[in-house]
């Protein structure tokens, strides 16, 4: 069992290292986009581009929190936290969702204040280029985060990837709004800002819902529950496996399982079968930190 535990610990460290790298790359890219869109939006008076910049600044906080959550999750279990600090990542995801909702509400507020006094801006290359660069880089980040998040089974990283995809749509809409405003339809840019705000708020609410479900130990992986019971039943001498439960903590799971053994076995033999079942489940189930 020590070899299994060592392998699981090594895999866990590798997953966290990959997740932290993605979060740091995202932090640098999004910081660049926030400064680019904010400065050009201010210089050219583009409310849609400024709204997208505000959204990017919230992404900076999101990437920072994902990195911090992953870093804290690596701490070893203590007497006070016997299950480790894995849920720090889920808590970070919940805080991120609140920041996303706040930034979306701020965008809506600014757009609402401008809707009665729309100002047309001349058609210019820099605002359009900034929106186009934002689309390209956010899509690249989405693909990168989704791939690595799926590889390491990181809830926070997958949630951040979905947010990046929403940012692609947001920047695309901003591009169209800036173009239409330059053609003499200033209301288009304000409507775009409102749409971006609604997209951001929706994304934040969905992410908050998912984080709360994980913190409340909702069963969101029934396939793994069935698999554990099946693996335990494959051990000769075990007659039944039932009442399997999973607790998600960041990128890993903690499992509990009840087994029934042949009544002719003594306690020592029954305990040996339980150890066999535990080893079989740990070796054949990904992202499982512990099973009892």
N, C-alpha and C positions, 0 to 999 in steps of 0.2 A: 504493500500500500504506500510505502514511502516513495517509491519510484513514481507512482501515479501522482502523488501530491507534489513532488518536485517538478514533474512535467506540467501539471496544471499551473503551478506558480510561475514557471518560465513562460508559458503561453500567456498568462495574465499580464506579466510585465511587458511582453512584446506587444500585446494589444494596446496597453496604455501608452507605450512609447509612440506607436503609430498615431494614436488619437491626438496626443499632444503636438506632434509634428503638424498634423492637419490644422489644428486650432491655431497654431502660430502662423502658418502660411496664410490662413484665412484672415488673421488679424492684420497682417501687413498689407494684403491686397485690398481689404475693405477700407483700411485707413487711407490708402492712396485714393480710392474712389470717393470717399467722403470729402476729402480735401479738394479733389478735382471738381466734383459737382457743386460743392458749396461755394468755392471761389468763382467758378464760371457762372453759376446761377445768380450770385450776388452782383457780379459785374454787368450781366446782361438783363437783370431784373426778371429772371424766369422763376415763377412761383413753383412750377412743376418740378424743375430741376432742384430747387431748394428743398422741396418736400422729399425728393428722392435722396438728397444729401442727409436730411434728418434721419431717414430710414437707415442709411448706411452707418451713421453714428451709433444708432441702436445696435447694429450688427457688430460694431467694434466691441461693445459691452458684451454682446452674446458670445462672441468668439473668446473673449477673455474669461468669461464665466465657464465656458466649456473646458477651456484649458485648466482653470483653477479646480473645477470639479474633478477632472481626470487626475490631476496631481494629488489632490486630497484623497482620492479613492485608492491610491497606491499605498497609503499608510497601513501598517500592520494592525491586526486586531489587538485591542487592549481589554483590560478587565472591565472597563466601563462600556466599551463598544466591542463586544465579543464577536459580532458579525462583520466587523471591519467598518470602513468608511465608504463603502461602495455607493451608498445612496446619496452621497454628496453630489454626484453627477446628476441624479434625478432632481435634487433640490435646486441645483444650478439651472436645470432645464425649466423648472417652475418660475424661478426668478427671471430668467430670460423671457418667458412668456409675458410676464407682467410688464417688462420693459418694452416689449414689442407692442403690446396693447396701448401703453402710454404714448409711444412714438406715433402710432396710428391715429390716436385721438388728437395729438398735437397737429398733425398734418390736416385733419378734418377741420380743426378750429381755424387754422390759418387760411384754408381754402374758403371756408364759410365767410370769413371777414372780407375776403376779396371778391366775392361773387357779385356784389352790387356795384363794384367799381373796377371792372376788368380793364387791364392795360395791355395793349398790343405791343409786342416786341418785334423788332425787325428780324427777318429771316437771316440767320448767321450760322456759319459753320461750327464755331466752338461749342455752343450748347448742344447741337445735334451730334457732334463728335463725342462729347462727354457722355451722352446717353447711349450711344452706340458702343463705346468702350465698356461702359457699365454692363450692358447686355452680355457682351462677349466674356468678360471676366467673371461675372456672376454665374454664367452657364458652366464655365470651366470649373469654378468652385463647387457647383452643384454636383457635377460628375465625380469630382475628386472626393468630396465628403461622402457621397452616397456609396461609392465603391469601398472606401476604407471603413466607413461606419458599418456596412454590412459585414465586412471581413472580421471586424473586432466585436461586432454585436454591441455597439455603443448607442444607447438610447439618445443621449445628448447630441451626438454627432449626426445621427440620422435626422433628428428634429431640426438641427441647424442646416442640413442639406435641403430639407423641404422649404425652409425659409429662404435659402439661396435661390431655389427655383421660383418662388413667389417674387423674388427680387428681379429675376429675369423678365417676368411678365410686367412688373411695375416699370422697369426701365424701358421696355418696349412701348408701353402706353405713353410714357413721358416723351419718348422720341416723336411719336405721332402727334401728341399735343403741342409740342414746341413747333413742329412743322406747320400745323394748322394755324397756330397763333401768328406765325410769320407770314401766313397768307392772308391775314386780316380777320381771323376768328379767335379773338382773345379768350372768349368764354370756354373754348375747347381746352385750353391749358388748365383753367380752374377746375373744369369737370374731370380732367385727368388726375389732378391732385386729389380730388375727392375720391375717385376710384382707387387710387393708390392707397389712400388712408383706409378705405374699407377693406382692401385686400390684406393690409398689414394687421388690422384689428382681427379679422377672421383667422389669420394664421396664428396670432397670439392666443386666441381663445381655444383653438384646436390643440395647440401645444400644451396649454394649461390643463385641458381635460385629460390628455394622455399622461401627463406627469402625475396628476392626482390619482388616476387609476392605478399607477404603479406604486405610489406611496400608500394606497389603501389595500395593497396586496390582491388586487383583482386578478383572477385567473385569465390570462390573455394568451396562454400557450397550452391548450388542451392536448395538442399532438405530443408534446413532451411528457405530459402526465401519462398518456396511454403507452408511450414508448417505455417509460420506466417500469410500469406494471408488467409489460410484456417481457422485458429483459429479466426482471426478478423471477418470473414464472419459468424461465428457461433453466434456472438452477435446479438440478435434481434434488428432490426432497422438499421443495417449497410447493405447497398445494394451492395457495391463493395469495394474491397481492392486491391490496385495496387501500382506500383512504389516502391516496397519493396527493400531496399538496406542494405547491411551488411558491417561493417568495422571490420576486425579482429585486435585485439590488444593483443598480447601475448596469454594467454589462454582464453580470453573472447571476446565477440562480442558486438558491438554497432549497433543498428538497426534503420532504418527510414521506415515509412510506411504511405502511403496516403489512406484515407478511404472516401467513399461517403455514406451519410446517407439519410434517407427519407426527402424529401423536405418540408414536413409539420412540421418538428421539428424546435424549436427555437435554438439559439446559446447555451444556457445553457444545453438543452437536448442533443444536438450534442456533447458538450464537455463531458458530462457524459458518452455517448456511447464510446467516444475515451478512457476515463479512464478505462472503462470495458474491452475494447479490449486490452489495454496496460497490465492490470492486468492478463488477460487470457493468453496472449502471454508470459509474464514473468514467470508465474507459470508452464507453460507447455513446456518451451524451455530451455534446459540445456546450461550453459556457456554464457547466455545472460546477460550482465551487465546493459543495458539500451535500451529502445525503445521509440521513439517519433513519 
